[in-house]
Amino acid sequence: MPTDHGSDPGTGLVSAACAGDPRAVEGLVTQSLPLVYNIVGRALDGGQDVDDVVQETLLRVVRGLDGLENPSSYRSWMVAITVRQIRDWIRGRVQDREAREPVELAARFPDPASDFASLTVLRLQLDSDRREVAEATRWLDEDQRELLSLWWLEETGELARAEVCEALGLSGRHTAVRVQRLKEQLDVARTVVRVLAARPACPELSGLTEGWDAVPSPLWRKRISRHTRGCAHCGTRTDRLVPVSRLLLGLPLLVPPPGLRQAVWAAIAPALPAADTRPDGVTETGAPGSAGPRPRGTHAAGRTASRRRASRRAGHARTVTAAVATATVVLGAFALAHYRDTDRTVSSPAGAPTVSGAGTTAGATASASPSPGPSAKKKEKKGKEKEKDEKGEGEKKSGASASAGTARASRAAGGETAADPVISSRRKGVGVWSFPGMSDALGRSGAGWYYTWSTAHPGITASGGADFVPMVWGAKSVTTQALAEAKAAGPYLLGFNEPDMSAQSNMTVDQALDLWPKLQATGATLGSPAVAYGGDRAGGWLDRFMSGAKQRGYRVDFIALHWYGGDFRTAAAVDQLRSYLSAVYARYHKPIWLTEFALIDFSQGTRYPTDTEQAAFLTSATKMLAGLPYVRRYAWFGLGTDDAGPGTTLFRSGSTLTAEGRAFRSAP
C-alpha cells in the first residue's frame, strides 16, 4: 500500500494562514486546489458543476480557517468539507430532479473530455492496464462515486485511510467493507471494458449489444458481465487481472485547468466578508470540521476560544483579502501563460489554401492552415445596407467620477449598457478571425471557448478566460507543427472543415480516413469533420466517413456540425435547426458540437436578415440548444469583423456591439 500521503502543506503554513498571513493563504489554497479538484471531479464524474463545487469548497475552507483549532488536522478537515459539498450538490440535484429533467438527461451524454476517465487517460498517457481501470470507472453505480474519489486517492498515495474514514464519517472496519465491495464492482467493470474492446469481437456479444446506445450504465454492466461468465470466447479474456492497487500506485493528481485557478480566486475575493463579531463573542466563521457557521450557544470552552481569537479577526479578514488579491495576480498570470506560450504569428506554407474576405487581415496567417475564417460564400460583402446598431445609453449618475463616466461612455459607444447581462458558459463559443480589437471583443462577448479554424490563435490573448479549441482544417494542415500545436492546446481537437465543399477543405472520404490516425495520435478528444450540410443523410459524406471509421476501428468522440438557415422567421428557423440536430443524433448517438450556425440565405447569392431578426433567432435558438442534452457545445458565426464582413457577427467596426452581440452575451 502507498505510504506517501500526498502533498501535506505542513502545520507551519496552515498556522500562518489561520493567523492571516497573505502569502500563507495563497500557498495553502494553491496546494489544496489539486486535491479538492480530483476529489470533486471523480465523485461527480467530471460533470458540468465540478468547477462550482470546487470553488464553493475552497471558499468555505478559507472562511473557516480562523476556526481551525488544530493546524495538523487541516487536510482531514478540508477533505471532510469537500465531501460535504459533494453530498450537498447531489442532494440538491435529487431534490430538483423533476424540475431539472433536461439536466438529469444530460448526464447520459457526458462531454467526452469532461469526465475524469477520459481526462485521466488523455493527460497521464496511461498504459493499457491503467487505461482499462480508468475507463472501468464509468461503469460504477452512481452511489459509489464518492467512495471512488477518496479510495482512488488513497491508492495513489494522496490520502491516508484515516483521512478517508474521517471524510466518510465511518469506522475503519465499515470503510474497509465498502472499499472491498467497490473493488469487486470495479473488477467486474474492467472485464466489461476488456471484452467490449476485444478484436475480433464476440459474435454473441455483438448481438446482445446491438440496441445499446454505447452509454455505460449499471444495467448494461450486469448484462455484459453475465454474458462474459457463460461465454467461452469472452471468458478467456478476463483472466489474470492485475490488482488495482499495483496499477494506481504512484499515479499523480490531475492538474486543474488554468481557468479554474482564476475562477477560484474570482469566487473567493468578493465573497470574503469582513469580520462579524457578535455580542457574545461568537463570530460567523466556520468551525473545525464544519463548512458552515459556528452555532450560537456553544459550550464555555468554545466561547472562550472564540474570545481569544476575536482580537485578531479583523486583521485576519483584511490580510486574507489582501492575500486573495495578491494570489489573483500571481495565479492569473500563471493561467494566462498557458495561452501566451503559443501566441505567435507564423506563415502559411506554399500551397496552403487561402480564403479571402472578412476572415483575413493583411499579415495575419496561421500555421499550415487557411487564413482563419469560414466558407468563402459566407464572407461575400453584403448586398444591402445593414441596419444601424442600437446605441446603449450611458449611465448618467450624478456625482460619478470622471474615470467612471469615461468607462460608461466607452461602453455606450459600443452599443453596451451597464444593464446588459453577460452570462458566461463553457457551452457557449464563437468562431474568431482576425480583426482589430478581437481580444477585447472576445473578453466582452461572454464566450466560454473559441476557435480560429486553425491549430494556432495568433494575436489573441486569453481575454475573459475563454478556452481555445484547435482545428486541423484540411489535408495540407496535417503537419508535424500543426499536430504538435493541437496536442499542446488542450483536451479537444476539431476535425476537418467542410470537407464536402470544394471552396473549403474539399476532401474525399477516403482521404480523410487515411489521415485520421494522425489526428488520433494527438490523444485529444476528437470531433468529426464538420460537414456543411447533409449530416443526417444516409450515404452522405459524414455517414460514409463514420461508417469507414467504424470499420477501421478509428475513434470519433463527438460530431461537429454546421448549420445555416435561409428562413428568417424565428420559430420556423429554430424548429428546422432542432430537427436537423435530432436527426443527426438519432443516426450516430454521439454528443454534438454545433461549431457554426446563424441565419444566412444562400439560395440566390448571399442574403442576411436584419440585426433584429438575427438577434431574435440567436436568443431562441440558444434556449432550444440548452434543452438538448446531447448538444454539448455551440459556436456562433462569428465574433467580429469590419463593416464589409458578414451580417452575423457579434461586433462590427472592431468594437461596436451588435444586436446579435447583446443577445449572445445573455445566451446560456
C-alpha positions as CSV (number, residue, x, y, z in Angstrom):
1,M,0.0,0.0,0.0
2,P,1.2,3.6,-0.6
3,T,2.7,5.3,2.3
4,D,3.4,8.8,0.9
5,H,0.2,10.6,1.6
6,G,0.3,13.3,-1.0
7,S,1.4,16.9,-0.6
8,D,0.9,18.0,3.0
9,P,1.1,21.8,3.5
10,G,2.6,21.4,6.9
11,T,1.5,22.9,10.2
12,G,3.7,26.0,9.8
13,L,1.9,27.1,6.6
14,V,-1.5,26.3,8.0
15,S,-0.9,28.2,11.2
16,A,0.3,31.2,9.3
17,A,-2.7,31.1,7.1
18,C,-5.0,30.8,10.1
19,A,-3.3,33.9,11.5
20,G,-4.0,35.8,8.3
21,D,-0.6,35.8,6.6
22,P,-1.4,36.7,2.9
23,R,1.3,34.6,1.3
24,A,0.4,31.6,3.6
25,V,-3.3,31.8,2.5
26,E,-2.1,32.0,-1.1
27,G,0.2,29.0,-0.7
28,L,-2.4,26.9,1.2
29,V,-5.1,27.4,-1.4
30,T,-2.7,26.7,-4.2
31,Q,-1.6,23.4,-2.6
32,S,-5.2,22.4,-1.7
33,L,-6.7,23.1,-5.2
34,P,-5.4,19.9,-6.9
35,L,-6.6,17.6,-4.2
36,V,-10.0,19.2,-4.0
37,Y,-10.3,19.2,-7.8
38,N,-9.5,15.5,-8.0
39,I,-11.9,14.5,-5.2
40,V,-14.8,16.5,-6.6
41,G,-14.1,15.7,-10.3
42,R,-14.0,12.0,-9.8
43,A,-17.0,12.0,-7.4
44,L,-19.1,13.9,-9.9
45,D,-17.6,12.2,-12.9
46,G,-16.4,15.5,-14.3
47,G,-19.9,16.9,-14.6
48,Q,-20.7,20.4,-15.5
49,D,-20.8,21.6,-11.9
50,V,-17.3,20.4,-10.9
51,D,-15.9,23.9,-11.0
52,D,-18.7,25.4,-9.0
53,V,-18.4,22.8,-6.3
54,V,-14.6,23.2,-6.2
55,Q,-15.0,27.0,-5.8
56,E,-17.6,26.7,-3.1
57,T,-15.4,24.2,-1.2
58,L,-12.3,26.3,-1.2
59,L,-14.4,29.4,-0.3
60,R,-15.7,27.6,2.7
61,V,-12.2,26.4,3.6
62,V,-10.8,30.0,3.5
63,R,-13.8,31.3,5.5
64,G,-13.3,28.6,8.1
65,L,-9.5,28.9,8.6
66,D,-9.9,31.1,11.7
67,G,-12.0,28.4,13.4
68,L,-9.5,25.6,12.8
69,E,-8.2,24.7,16.3
70,N,-5.5,22.2,15.3
71,P,-3.4,23.0,12.2
72,S,-2.2,19.4,12.0
73,S,-5.8,18.3,11.2
74,Y,-6.1,20.7,8.2
75,R,-6.1,18.0,5.5
76,S,-8.7,15.8,7.2
77,W,-10.8,18.9,7.9
78,M,-10.5,20.1,4.3
79,V,-11.4,16.7,2.8
80,A,-14.4,16.4,5.1
81,I,-15.6,19.8,3.9
82,T,-15.1,18.7,0.3
83,V,-17.2,15.5,0.8
84,R,-20.0,17.5,2.4
85,Q,-20.1,19.9,-0.5
86,I,-20.3,16.9,-2.9
87,R,-23.2,15.5,-0.9
88,D,-25.0,18.8,-0.7
89,W,-24.7,19.1,-4.5
90,I,-26.0,15.6,-5.1
91,R,-28.8,16.1,-2.6
92,G,-29.9,19.3,-4.4
93,R,-29.8,17.6,-7.7
94,V,-32.0,14.8,-6.5
95,Q,-34.5,17.2,-5.0
96,D,-34.7,19.1,-8.3
97,R,-34.8,16.1,-10.5
98,E,-38.3,16.6,-11.9
99,A,-37.9,20.3,-12.4
100,R,-34.5,19.8,-14.0
101,E,-35.2,16.9,-16.2
102,P,-33.1,18.2,-19.2
103,V,-30.1,18.5,-16.8
104,E,-30.6,15.0,-15.5
105,L,-31.0,13.6,-19.0
106,A,-27.8,15.4,-20.0
107,A,-25.9,13.2,-17.6
108,R,-26.4,10.4,-20.1
109,F,-24.4,12.4,-22.7
110,P,-21.2,13.5,-20.9
111,D,-18.9,15.8,-22.7
112,P,-16.2,13.2,-23.8
113,A,-13.3,15.2,-22.4
114,S,-15.0,16.4,-19.2
115,D,-15.4,13.0,-17.4
116,F,-12.4,12.0,-15.3
117,A,-11.9,8.7,-17.0
118,S,-11.1,10.5,-20.3
119,L,-9.1,13.2,-18.5
120,T,-7.0,10.6,-16.7
121,V,-6.3,8.7,-19.9
122,L,-5.6,11.8,-22.0
123,R,-3.5,13.7,-19.5
124,L,-1.5,10.9,-18.0
125,Q,-1.0,8.9,-21.2
126,L,-1.7,5.6,-19.3
127,D,-0.6,2.2,-20.4
128,S,-3.3,-0.4,-21.4
129,D,-3.9,-1.8,-17.9
130,R,-4.2,1.6,-16.2
131,R,-6.3,2.9,-19.1
132,E,-8.7,-0.1,-18.6
133,V,-9.1,0.8,-14.9
134,A,-9.8,4.5,-15.7
135,E,-12.4,3.5,-18.3
136,A,-14.0,1.0,-16.0
137,T,-14.9,3.8,-13.5
138,R,-17.6,4.9,-16.0
139,W,-19.5,1.7,-15.3
140,L,-19.8,2.1,-11.5
141,D,-23.0,2.8,-9.7
142,E,-23.6,6.5,-9.0
143,D,-23.7,6.0,-5.3
144,Q,-20.1,4.5,-5.5
145,R,-18.6,7.7,-7.0
146,E,-18.0,9.5,-3.7
147,L,-16.1,6.5,-2.3
148,L,-14.3,6.0,-5.6
149,S,-12.9,9.5,-5.4
150,L,-11.4,9.0,-2.0
151,W,-10.3,5.4,-2.5
152,W,-8.6,6.3,-5.8
153,L,-6.6,9.0,-4.0
154,E,-5.7,6.6,-1.2
155,E,-4.4,4.0,-3.7
156,T,-2.3,6.7,-5.5
157,G,-0.8,7.8,-2.2
158,E,-2.5,11.1,-1.8
159,L,-4.7,10.3,1.2
160,A,-4.3,8.1,4.2
161,R,-7.0,5.6,5.2
162,A,-7.7,7.6,8.4
163,E,-8.4,10.6,6.3
164,V,-10.8,8.6,4.1
165,C,-12.6,7.3,7.2
166,E,-13.0,10.7,8.7
167,A,-14.3,12.2,5.4
168,L,-16.9,9.4,5.1
169,G,-17.8,9.5,8.8
170,L,-17.3,5.8,9.1
171,S,-15.3,3.4,11.2
172,G,-12.2,1.7,9.8
173,R,-14.0,-1.6,9.6
174,H,-17.0,-0.2,7.8
175,T,-14.8,1.7,5.4
176,A,-12.9,-1.5,4.6
177,V,-16.1,-3.3,3.8
178,R,-17.3,-0.6,1.5
179,V,-13.9,-0.4,-0.3
180,Q,-13.9,-4.2,-0.8
181,R,-17.3,-4.0,-2.5
182,L,-16.1,-1.1,-4.7
183,K,-13.0,-3.1,-5.8
184,E,-15.2,-6.1,-6.7
185,Q,-17.5,-3.9,-8.7
186,L,-14.6,-2.2,-10.4
187,D,-13.1,-5.6,-11.4
188,V,-16.4,-6.6,-13.0
189,A,-16.4,-3.3,-14.9
190,R,-12.8,-4.0,-16.0
191,T,-13.9,-7.2,-17.6
192,V,-16.7,-5.4,-19.4
193,V,-14.3,-2.8,-20.8
194,R,-11.9,-5.6,-21.9
195,V,-14.4,-7.8,-23.8
196,L,-16.0,-4.8,-25.5
197,A,-12.6,-3.7,-26.8
198,A,-11.5,-7.2,-27.8
199,R,-10.9,-7.8,-31.5
200,P,-12.2,-9.9,-33.2
201,A,-15.4,-9.2,-31.4
202,C,-17.5,-11.9,-29.9
203,P,-20.5,-12.6,-32.3
204,E,-22.9,-13.3,-29.4
205,L,-21.8,-10.1,-27.6
206,S,-22.3,-8.1,-30.7
207,G,-25.8,-9.4,-31.0
208,L,-26.5,-8.7,-27.3
209,T,-25.4,-5.1,-27.6
210,E,-26.9,-4.3,-30.9
211,G,-29.5,-2.0,-29.5
212,W,-27.2,-0.4,-26.9
213,D,-26.5,3.3,-27.2
214,A,-22.9,2.9,-26.0
215,V,-23.5,4.8,-22.8
216,P,-22.1,2.9,-19.8
217,S,-24.7,2.0,-17.2
218,P,-25.1,-0.5,-14.3
219,L,-27.8,-2.3,-16.3
220,W,-25.5,-3.0,-19.2
221,R,-22.6,-3.8,-16.9
222,K,-24.7,-6.6,-15.4
223,R,-25.9,-7.9,-18.8
224,I,-22.4,-7.9,-20.3
225,S,-20.8,-9.4,-17.3
226,R,-23.5,-12.1,-17.2
227,H,-22.7,-13.0,-20.8
228,T,-19.0,-13.0,-20.1
229,R,-19.3,-15.6,-17.3
230,G,-21.0,-18.0,-19.6
231,C,-19.1,-17.3,-22.9
232,A,-16.1,-19.5,-23.8
233,H,-14.9,-16.8,-26.3
234,C,-15.1,-13.9,-23.8
235,G,-14.2,-15.8,-20.6
236,T,-10.6,-16.3,-21.7
237,R,-10.1,-12.6,-22.0
238,T,-10.9,-11.8,-18.4
239,D,-8.2,-13.9,-16.7
240,R,-5.2,-12.5,-14.7
241,L,-6.5,-9.0,-13.8
242,V,-3.6,-7.1,-12.4
243,P,-4.5,-5.8,-8.8
244,V,-5.8,-2.3,-9.0
245,S,-3.5,-1.2,-6.1
246,R,-0.4,-2.0,-8.2
247,L,-1.8,-0.1,-11.2
248,L,-2.7,3.0,-9.3
249,L,0.4,3.2,-7.1
250,G,2.2,6.5,-7.7
251,L,-0.2,8.0,-10.3
252,P,-0.1,11.8,-10.0
253,L,-3.1,14.0,-9.4
254,L,-4.7,15.5,-12.5
255,V,-3.7,19.2,-12.7
256,P,-6.6,21.6,-12.5
257,P,-7.1,23.6,-15.7
258,P,-5.7,27.2,-15.6
259,G,-9.1,28.7,-16.0
260,L,-10.3,27.0,-12.7
261,R,-7.4,28.6,-10.8
262,Q,-8.6,32.0,-11.9
263,A,-12.2,31.2,-11.2
264,V,-11.5,30.0,-7.7
265,W,-9.9,33.4,-6.8
266,A,-12.6,35.3,-8.6
267,A,-15.1,33.5,-6.4
268,I,-13.2,33.9,-3.2
269,A,-12.2,37.5,-3.4
270,P,-15.6,39.3,-3.5
271,A,-17.2,36.8,-1.2
272,L,-14.9,37.2,1.8
273,P,-16.9,39.1,4.4
274,A,-15.5,41.4,7.0
275,A,-15.2,40.0,10.5
276,D,-18.7,39.9,12.1
277,T,-18.1,39.6,15.8
278,R,-21.3,39.1,17.6
279,P,-22.1,40.5,21.1
280,D,-21.4,37.1,22.7
281,G,-18.0,36.9,21.1
282,V,-19.0,34.2,18.7
283,T,-18.1,35.0,15.1
284,E,-19.9,33.7,11.9
285,T,-17.0,31.7,10.7
286,G,-16.6,28.0,10.0
287,A,-15.8,25.8,13.0
288,P,-13.3,23.0,12.8
289,G,-14.8,20.1,10.9
290,S,-17.7,22.2,9.7
291,A,-18.3,24.0,6.4
292,G,-20.9,26.2,8.0
293,P,-21.1,29.0,10.6
294,R,-20.4,28.3,14.3
295,P,-23.7,27.9,16.1
296,R,-24.7,30.2,18.9
297,G,-24.8,28.8,22.4
298,T,-21.6,26.7,22.2
299,H,-20.1,25.4,25.4
300,A,-17.9,27.6,27.6
301,A,-14.6,26.3,26.2
302,G,-15.7,27.1,22.7
303,R,-16.8,30.6,23.6
304,T,-13.5,31.2,25.4
305,A,-11.5,30.1,22.4
306,S,-13.6,32.4,20.2
307,R,-12.9,35.3,22.5
308,R,-9.2,34.5,22.5
309,R,-9.2,34.8,18.7
310,A,-11.6,37.8,18.5
311,S,-8.8,40.3,18.8
312,R,-7.1,39.1,15.6
313,R,-10.1,38.5,13.5
314,A,-10.5,42.0,12.0
315,G,-6.8,41.9,10.9
316,H,-7.3,38.3,9.7
317,A,-10.2,39.3,7.4
318,R,-8.2,42.2,6.0
319,T,-5.0,40.2,5.4
320,V,-6.8,37.2,3.9
321,T,-8.5,39.6,1.5
322,A,-5.1,41.0,0.6
323,A,-3.8,37.5,0.1
324,V,-6.6,36.8,-2.3
325,A,-5.8,40.0,-4.2
326,T,-2.1,39.1,-4.4
327,A,-2.7,35.5,-5.4
328,T,-5.3,36.5,-8.0
329,V,-2.5,38.4,-9.8
330,V,0.1,35.6,-9.4
331,L,-2.2,32.7,-10.4
332,G,-3.9,34.7,-13.1
333,A,-0.5,35.3,-14.7
334,F,0.2,31.6,-14.5
335,A,-3.1,30.8,-16.2
336,L,-2.6,33.4,-19.0
337,A,0.8,31.9,-19.7
338,H,-0.9,28.7,-20.7
339,Y,-2.2,30.7,-23.7
340,R,0.6,33.1,-24.3
341,D,3.2,30.4,-24.7
342,T,1.7,29.6,-28.1
343,D,0.8,33.1,-29.2
344,R,2.8,33.8,-32.3
345,T,2.3,34.7,-36.0
346,V,3.6,32.0,-38.4
347,S,3.4,32.0,-42.2
348,S,1.3,29.6,-44.2
349,P,3.4,27.2,-46.4
350,A,3.3,27.4,-50.1
351,G,0.2,25.8,-51.5
352,A,-1.9,26.2,-48.3
353,P,-5.5,27.1,-49.0
354,T,-6.4,30.8,-48.6
355,V,-9.8,32.4,-48.2
356,S,-10.4,36.0,-49.0
357,G,-13.0,38.2,-47.3
358,A,-13.8,39.1,-43.7
359,G,-11.9,36.3,-42.3
360,T,-8.5,37.6,-43.3
361,T,-6.4,40.6,-42.3
362,A,-3.2,41.7,-44.0
363,G,-0.2,40.0,-42.5
364,A,-2.3,37.6,-40.3
365,T,-1.7,34.0,-41.1
366,A,-1.8,30.7,-39.3
367,S,0.4,27.6,-39.2
368,A,-0.2,25.3,-42.1
369,S,-3.8,26.3,-42.2
370,P,-6.0,28.7,-44.2
371,S,-6.4,32.2,-43.0
372,P,-8.8,31.9,-40.1
373,G,-12.2,32.2,-41.5
374,P,-15.3,30.5,-42.8
375,S,-16.6,29.4,-46.2
376,A,-15.9,31.9,-49.0
377,K,-19.6,32.1,-49.7
378,K,-20.3,33.3,-46.1
379,K,-17.7,36.1,-46.5
380,E,-19.1,37.9,-49.5
381,K,-19.8,41.6,-49.0
382,K,-23.4,42.3,-48.0
383,G,-25.6,43.4,-50.9
384,K,-27.7,45.7,-48.8
385,E,-27.3,48.3,-46.2
386,K,-27.3,46.9,-42.6
387,E,-29.5,48.5,-40.0
388,K,-27.6,50.8,-37.7
389,D,-26.8,49.3,-34.3
390,E,-28.9,50.4,-31.4
391,K,-26.9,52.6,-29.2
392,G,-26.9,51.8,-25.5
393,E,-27.3,54.8,-23.3
394,G,-24.5,55.5,-20.9
395,E,-25.3,55.8,-17.2
396,K,-25.7,59.4,-16.1
397,K,-25.2,59.2,-12.4
398,S,-24.8,62.4,-10.5
399,G,-21.6,62.7,-8.7
400,A,-19.8,59.9,-10.6
401,S,-16.1,60.2,-11.1
402,A,-14.6,61.3,-14.4
403,S,-13.0,57.9,-14.9
404,A,-16.2,56.0,-14.3
405,G,-18.0,58.3,-16.7
406,T,-15.5,57.7,-19.3
407,A,-15.8,54.0,-18.9
408,R,-19.6,54.2,-19.2
409,A,-19.3,56.4,-22.3
410,S,-17.0,53.9,-23.9
411,R,-19.5,51.1,-23.3
412,A,-22.3,53.1,-24.7
413,A,-20.3,53.9,-27.8
414,G,-20.1,50.1,-28.4
415,G,-23.8,49.5,-28.0
416,E,-23.3,48.2,-24.5
417,T,-25.0,49.4,-21.3
418,A,-24.5,48.8,-17.7
419,A,-27.8,46.8,-17.6
420,D,-26.6,44.4,-20.3
421,P,-26.5,40.9,-18.7
422,V,-23.4,38.8,-19.5
423,I,-23.8,35.1,-19.0
424,S,-20.5,33.1,-19.3
425,S,-20.8,29.5,-20.2
426,R,-18.4,26.8,-21.2
427,R,-21.0,25.6,-23.7
428,K,-21.1,28.9,-25.5
429,G,-18.4,29.6,-28.1
430,V,-17.6,31.6,-31.1
431,G,-15.6,31.4,-34.3
432,V,-12.8,34.1,-34.5
433,W,-11.0,35.5,-37.5
434,S,-8.5,38.4,-37.4
435,F,-9.9,41.9,-37.0
436,P,-8.8,44.9,-34.9
437,G,-9.7,44.6,-31.2
438,M,-10.5,40.9,-31.4
439,S,-9.1,40.0,-28.0
440,D,-11.1,42.8,-26.3
441,A,-14.2,41.7,-28.1
442,L,-13.7,38.1,-27.1
443,G,-13.4,39.1,-23.5
444,R,-16.6,41.2,-23.7
445,S,-18.6,38.5,-25.6
446,G,-19.2,36.1,-22.7
447,A,-17.9,33.2,-24.8
448,G,-16.5,30.3,-22.8
449,W,-14.5,28.9,-25.7
450,Y,-13.4,29.9,-29.2
451,Y,-11.7,28.5,-32.3
452,T,-9.9,30.0,-35.3
453,W,-10.2,27.3,-38.0
454,S,-6.6,26.6,-37.1
455,T,-4.3,24.9,-34.5
456,A,-3.0,28.4,-33.6
457,H,-4.5,31.6,-32.4
458,P,-2.1,34.4,-33.4
459,G,-2.7,37.7,-31.8
460,I,-5.5,36.5,-29.5
461,T,-4.9,36.6,-25.7
462,A,-7.0,34.7,-23.2
463,S,-9.2,37.7,-22.7
464,G,-12.2,36.8,-20.4
465,G,-10.8,33.3,-19.8
466,A,-12.2,31.8,-23.0
467,D,-10.6,28.4,-23.8
468,F,-9.0,27.9,-27.2
469,V,-10.0,24.7,-29.2
470,P,-7.7,23.9,-32.2
471,M,-8.9,22.6,-35.6
472,V,-6.9,20.7,-38.2
473,W,-8.5,22.5,-41.2
474,G,-7.7,20.2,-44.1
475,A,-5.2,17.8,-45.7
476,K,-2.4,20.3,-46.0
477,S,-2.9,21.2,-42.4
478,V,-1.8,17.8,-41.2
479,T,1.8,18.8,-40.5
480,T,4.1,18.0,-37.6
481,Q,3.9,21.6,-36.3
482,A,0.1,21.7,-36.5
483,L,-0.3,18.4,-34.7
484,A,2.1,19.5,-32.0
485,E,0.2,22.7,-31.6
486,A,-3.1,20.8,-31.4
487,K,-1.7,18.4,-28.7
488,A,-0.4,21.3,-26.6
489,A,-3.6,23.3,-26.9
490,G,-5.8,21.2,-24.6
491,P,-8.1,18.2,-24.5
492,Y,-10.2,18.8,-27.6
493,L,-9.5,18.8,-31.3
494,L,-11.9,19.6,-34.2
495,G,-11.6,17.7,-37.4
496,F,-11.5,18.9,-41.0
497,N,-13.6,21.9,-42.0
498,E,-16.4,21.3,-44.5
499,P,-14.6,18.6,-46.5
500,D,-17.8,18.3,-48.6
501,M,-17.3,21.8,-50.0
502,S,-15.0,22.5,-53.0
503,A,-14.3,26.0,-51.6
504,Q,-13.3,24.6,-48.2
505,S,-11.1,21.6,-47.3
506,N,-12.5,19.6,-50.2
507,M,-11.5,16.1,-49.2
508,T,-12.7,12.7,-50.2
509,V,-13.9,10.4,-47.5
510,D,-11.0,8.0,-48.1
511,Q,-8.5,10.9,-47.9
512,A,-9.9,12.0,-44.6
513,L,-9.9,8.4,-43.2
514,D,-6.3,7.9,-44.3
515,L,-5.2,11.0,-42.4
516,W,-7.4,10.4,-39.3
517,P,-4.9,8.2,-37.3
518,K,-2.5,11.2,-37.2
519,L,-5.3,13.3,-35.5
520,Q,-6.0,10.4,-33.2
521,A,-2.3,10.3,-32.2
522,T,-2.6,13.7,-30.5
523,G,-4.5,11.9,-27.8
524,A,-7.2,14.6,-27.9
525,T,-10.9,14.1,-27.6
526,L,-11.7,14.2,-31.3
527,G,-14.6,15.8,-33.2
528,S,-15.7,14.5,-36.6
529,P,-15.1,16.5,-39.8
530,A,-17.7,19.3,-39.8
531,V,-19.8,18.9,-42.9
532,A,-21.6,21.9,-44.4
533,Y,-24.8,20.1,-44.8
534,G,-26.4,16.6,-45.0
535,G,-25.1,15.3,-41.7
536,D,-28.3,13.4,-41.2
537,R,-28.5,11.8,-44.7
538,A,-27.8,8.1,-45.2
539,G,-25.0,7.8,-47.7
540,G,-23.9,11.4,-47.2
541,W,-20.3,12.5,-46.7
542,L,-20.4,12.3,-42.9
543,D,-22.3,9.0,-43.0
544,R,-19.7,7.4,-45.2
545,F,-16.9,8.8,-43.0
546,M,-18.5,7.4,-39.8
547,S,-19.1,4.0,-41.4
548,G,-15.5,3.9,-42.6
549,A,-14.1,5.0,-39.2
550,K,-16.1,2.2,-37.5
551,Q,-14.8,-0.4,-40.0
552,R,-11.2,0.7,-39.5
553,G,-11.6,0.9,-35.7
554,Y,-11.0,4.6,-35.6
555,R,-12.1,6.9,-32.8
556,V,-14.6,9.7,-33.2
557,D,-15.7,11.1,-29.9
558,F,-18.3,13.7,-30.9
559,I,-20.0,15.0,-34.1
560,A,-19.2,18.5,-35.3
561,L,-21.8,20.2,-37.4
562,H,-22.5,23.5,-39.3
563,W,-26.0,24.8,-40.0
564,Y,-27.3,27.9,-41.7
565,G,-31.0,28.8,-42.1
566,G,-32.5,30.6,-45.0
567,D,-35.9,31.1,-43.4
568,F,-35.7,34.2,-41.3
569,R,-38.8,33.6,-39.3
570,T,-37.6,32.8,-35.8
571,A,-39.9,30.0,-34.8
572,A,-39.5,28.2,-38.2
573,A,-35.7,28.5,-38.2
574,V,-35.4,27.2,-34.6
575,D,-37.6,24.3,-35.4
576,Q,-35.5,23.4,-38.5
577,L,-32.3,23.5,-36.5
578,R,-33.8,21.4,-33.8
579,S,-35.0,18.8,-36.3
580,Y,-31.6,18.6,-38.0
581,L,-29.7,18.1,-34.7
582,S,-32.2,15.5,-33.6
583,A,-31.9,13.6,-36.8
584,V,-28.1,13.6,-36.7
585,Y,-28.1,12.4,-33.1
586,A,-30.6,9.6,-34.0
587,R,-28.2,8.4,-36.7
588,Y,-24.9,8.4,-34.7
589,H,-25.8,8.5,-31.0
590,K,-22.8,10.7,-30.2
591,P,-22.5,14.1,-28.4
592,I,-22.8,17.0,-30.9
593,W,-20.9,20.3,-31.2
594,L,-22.6,22.8,-33.4
595,T,-19.5,24.7,-34.4
596,E,-21.0,27.2,-36.9
597,F,-24.6,28.4,-37.1
598,A,-26.5,31.6,-38.0
599,L,-29.2,32.8,-40.4
600,I,-27.9,33.2,-44.0
601,D,-29.8,32.6,-47.2
602,F,-27.6,31.2,-49.9
603,S,-30.4,30.3,-52.3
604,Q,-29.9,33.4,-54.5
605,G,-26.5,34.8,-53.8
606,T,-26.0,35.7,-50.1
607,R,-28.8,37.3,-48.2
608,Y,-28.7,38.3,-44.5
609,P,-31.6,39.1,-42.1
610,T,-31.7,42.3,-40.2
611,D,-29.8,42.5,-37.0
612,T,-33.1,42.4,-35.1
613,E,-34.1,39.1,-36.8
614,Q,-30.7,37.6,-36.3
615,A,-30.7,38.5,-32.6
616,A,-34.2,37.1,-32.1
617,F,-33.1,33.8,-33.7
618,L,-29.9,33.6,-31.6
619,T,-31.9,34.1,-28.4
620,S,-34.5,31.5,-29.2
621,A,-32.0,29.0,-30.7
622,T,-29.7,29.1,-27.7
623,K,-32.6,28.5,-25.4
624,M,-33.6,25.5,-27.5
625,L,-30.0,24.2,-27.5
626,A,-29.9,24.3,-23.7
627,G,-32.7,21.8,-23.7
628,L,-30.9,19.3,-26.0
629,P,-28.7,17.3,-23.7
630,Y,-26.7,15.8,-26.5
631,V,-25.6,19.2,-27.8
632,R,-22.6,19.7,-25.6
633,R,-21.2,23.0,-27.2
634,Y,-22.1,25.5,-29.8
635,A,-20.2,28.3,-31.6
636,W,-21.8,31.3,-33.2
637,F,-20.6,32.5,-36.6
638,G,-18.7,34.6,-35.7
639,L,-17.1,37.1,-33.2
640,G,-16.5,40.3,-35.2
641,T,-15.5,41.9,-38.5
642,D,-15.3,45.2,-40.3
643,D,-18.4,46.7,-41.9
644,A,-17.8,44.8,-45.1
645,G,-18.0,41.4,-43.4
646,P,-20.8,39.0,-42.9
647,G,-24.0,40.3,-41.3
648,T,-24.0,37.8,-38.5
649,T,-21.2,39.0,-36.2
650,L,-21.4,40.0,-32.5
651,F,-19.1,43.0,-33.1
652,R,-18.7,45.3,-36.0
653,S,-16.1,48.0,-36.8
654,G,-13.8,46.3,-34.3
655,S,-15.6,47.2,-31.0
656,T,-19.2,48.1,-31.8
657,L,-21.6,45.5,-30.1
658,T,-24.4,44.5,-32.5
659,A,-27.9,43.4,-31.6
660,E,-26.9,39.8,-32.0
661,G,-23.9,40.5,-29.8
662,R,-26.1,41.6,-27.0
663,A,-28.3,38.5,-27.5
664,F,-25.2,36.3,-27.4
665,R,-24.0,37.9,-24.1
666,S,-27.3,36.9,-22.5
667,A,-27.4,33.4,-24.0
668,P,-27.0,30.3,-21.8
